[in-house]
Amino acid sequence: MVKAGDPRPHCHRSGWIVFAGILQQLAAQVNAVGSIADNLQQTLTAADRVYEILDAEPEIADRPDAASWSAHAAMCASTK
């Protein structure tokens, strides 16, 4: 029983249990958003790496006097 002028608010145990449950649900949602942000960051980093590899100059180059692919394809087609 709360007396008049008591500085402590009157809270039932069930109220604290509900409050703790709500905090637990909130923490789970915040954790899920953090997980999504982490996955997005990893995906963007991987995409940057893929584009870096695709944009790189090849280490092996054709000789200056090499035949073009279309000339090779035409030669193969004429032998059939």
Secondary structure, 3 states (H helix, E strand, C coil): CCCCCCCCCCCCHHHHHHHHHHHHHHHHHHHHHHHHHHHHHHHHHHHHHHHHHHHCCCCCCCCCCCCCHHHHHHHHHHCC
